Amino acid sequence: MKRTVEQLEHTDEFKRAVETCKSQRKSAGKNPENCFAIITDQFKKSGKPIYVKDRKTEHSEYVEQGYEQKRVQIYTEFGAD
């Protein structure tokens, strides 16, 4: 099965929250670039939907776009030639 990454559409509430955050931080003299991460964290903690349609549950061939941190150890062998 072919898996693809698809950009999901954000809810109107999420978009408004990000824009409000940007304008508030800009007027307070703070960096407005952090708003996307701030609002995403707030929505996840409160259980509010971030995306209009969560295609991960609807179609198994779609993967939500994003980063996932994993701890990885790499081993290698050096051979004497």
N, C-alpha and C positions, 0 to 999 in steps of 0.2 A: 504494500500500500504506500503510495506517495504521500509524504507529509509536507505541508507548506506552512510558511509563516505569513500571517495576514494581519495587517494593521486593523484593529478593531475601532469602531466609532465610539467616542466618549458620550456620556449622557449630557443633556443640556445643563443639569444641575452641577455636574462636575466642571463643565466648561465655564459656567458663571462663577463658580467658586475660585477657579484658577485666575480668571480675569479680575475678580474682586481682590484677591490676594495680591496680584501684581500691582494694581493701582494703590492699594493701601501701603505696601512696602515701598513703592516708588515715592509716595508722598512723605513717608517717614525717613527717607534717605537711605533705605536698605536695598540690597540687591534683589530685584524682582525675579531673577532667573531661578531662584530656589523654589518658587511657588508650585511648580508641577509636582516635585517630590513631596513637599509639605502637604499639599491637598490629597495626593495619592495615599500618603500615610494616614491622614485623618479619616478618609473614606474607608480604608481597610479596617481601621480600628473600630469605626462605628458600624461597619457592616453595610454601608450604603453602596449601591451599584456604581461602578466606575464606567462600565461599558453598556451600550444600548442592548446589545445581544451578546451573550457569552457563547461564542461558537465552539469553545472547547467541549462543552457538554452536549451541544447540539450535533456537531459533526466531528467525528473522531479524526478526520484527516487534517484538521486545522490545529495549529499550535499557537498559543498566545505569545505575542512578541514581548520580549523582555530579557533581563539577565537573571541568572541564577548563580549564586556563589557556591562552589564546591571545593572541598579540600582535596588536593591531588598530590600524590607522591610519585615521582618518576625514578625508576631504577634503570641503570645501564651497566653493561659489562664491558670492560676494556680488555681486549685480547692482545696478547703479545704475539706479534707476527714474526 
